[in-house]
Amino acid sequence: MSTEKNPEEFYKKLKDQLYDTALWPSEYLYKFIVPSNKQKIVDIESTFDNLGAVIKTTESKKGKYTSVSVNVTMKNPEAVIEKYKEIAEKVEGVISL
């Protein structure tokens, strides 16, 4: 998910797609890739504290990157987008998929 060109336009399109494809509240699967750094992974995990999220991490073959998958029930598309924005601000070098 690249938001470099026009993030607000990207998030508006995502919100529309989320409303069109699911009934809310709904389970949502976030996927992130970060440089393998324990603190960055903890920062992502802590963003989902107390939400009942199921979090799975997988290190890349060479150990340079870690993928973080977060399966969590979100109340609406706005809440999904807020989490993306929160992670982008909190975790340097994160790639959201």
N, C-alpha and C positions, 0 to 999 in steps of 0.2 A: 504494500500500500504506500504509494508515494504521494506526499502532500506538499512537495516543494513548490510547485507552480502556483496553485491557488488553493490553500487549505480549506477556506470557507466553502468554496464551490464543491470541493471533494466531499466534505462532511455533509453538505446539503444533499448531494447525490446519494451518499451512503444512507442517510436518514430515510430518504424516500424509498430506497431499495429495501431497507429493513421493515418499514411499514407494509410494503407490498408483499413480503415473503414470509411473515410470521405473525402470529397472534401474540399480543403482549399481555402480561409478562411471559418471557420465553427464555429458554436456554440459549446461550451464545458462546461460541468458541473463539477466544482470542488466541492469536499466535504471534509471538515475538521472537526475534533473533537478536542476541546481544553478544558482545565480546565476552568470552568466558572470564567472568569476574564475579566472585561470590557476592559482593555488595550490590552490583547491578541486579543480580537475580533476586536478592532479598528485597531490593527496592520495588521490583515488579510484584513479588509475592505479597508484600505488605500493603500494596494498593488494594488488594482484594481481601484483606483481613475482615473477618466477621460477616462475609457474604456467602459462606458455604461453598466456596470455589474448590474445584478439584484441579490441582496444579501438577503438571508433569514437565520435567526438564530432561533434555537429551543433549549431551555434548557431541560436537562434531567429531568426525573421525580423527582429525589432528589435534583436537582439543582447543582450537582457537576460538570457536563460537559455541554458544549454547542456545538451543531453541527452548522456549517456554510456552507451553500450551495451558490455557486457563479456561476451564469449562464452568460457567457460572450462570445462574438465573438472573436476568436483568429485567427491570420493570418496564422499560420502553427504549426506543432507539436513542433518545436524548441521553439516557444514562450510559448506553454503550459508547457513544461519542465522547462523553465527558471522561470516561476511563481512558480512552485513547489519548485524549489531550493531556490528562494528568500524567500518564506514563511518558509521553513525549517530553514534557517539561521536567520530569523527575529523573529520567534515565538517559544520560548522554550516550549517543551511538546506537540507540535502539532502532530496530527495523520492525515495523508493524506489517503483518501480512493479512 
